[in-house]
């Protein structure tokens, strides 16, 4: 089972606006979009 943890982060306004727009374009919640962006970054790092 995937354990999910809660946290709070401070994000610069321009990144938050970008995240909101990306989430809207992908029909995801902001949380879902942030998780996807982090997963993509993790995959990119692993393949580098």
C-alpha positions as CSV (number, residue, x, y, z in Angstrom):
1,X,0.0,0.0,0.0
2,X,1.2,3.5,-0.8
3,X,1.6,5.6,2.4
4,X,0.7,9.2,1.8
5,X,2.1,12.0,4.0
6,X,0.8,15.5,4.4
7,X,3.1,18.5,4.3
8,X,3.0,22.2,3.7
9,X,5.4,24.0,1.3
10,X,6.1,27.6,0.4
11,X,6.1,28.0,-3.4
12,X,6.9,31.3,-5.2
13,X,3.9,32.9,-6.8
14,X,5.0,32.4,-10.4
15,X,5.5,28.6,-9.8
16,X,2.1,28.3,-8.1
17,X,0.4,30.1,-11.0
18,X,2.3,27.7,-13.5
19,X,1.3,24.7,-11.4
20,X,-2.4,25.8,-11.3
21,X,-2.4,26.3,-15.1
22,X,-0.7,22.9,-15.7
23,X,-3.2,21.2,-13.4
24,X,-6.1,22.8,-15.2
25,X,-4.7,21.8,-18.6
26,X,-4.2,18.2,-17.5
27,X,-7.6,18.0,-15.6
28,X,-5.8,17.3,-12.3
29,X,-5.9,18.8,-8.9
30,X,-2.9,21.0,-8.0
31,X,-1.8,18.2,-5.6
32,X,-2.1,15.6,-8.4
33,X,-0.1,17.8,-10.8
34,X,2.6,18.5,-8.2
35,X,2.9,14.7,-7.6
36,X,3.2,14.1,-11.3
37,X,5.9,16.8,-11.8
38,X,7.9,15.3,-8.9
39,X,7.6,11.8,-10.3
40,X,8.8,13.1,-13.7
41,X,11.8,14.8,-12.1
42,X,12.6,11.6,-10.2
43,X,12.5,9.5,-13.3
44,X,14.6,12.0,-15.2
45,X,17.2,12.0,-12.4
46,X,17.3,8.2,-12.3
47,X,17.9,8.0,-16.1
48,X,20.6,10.6,-16.1
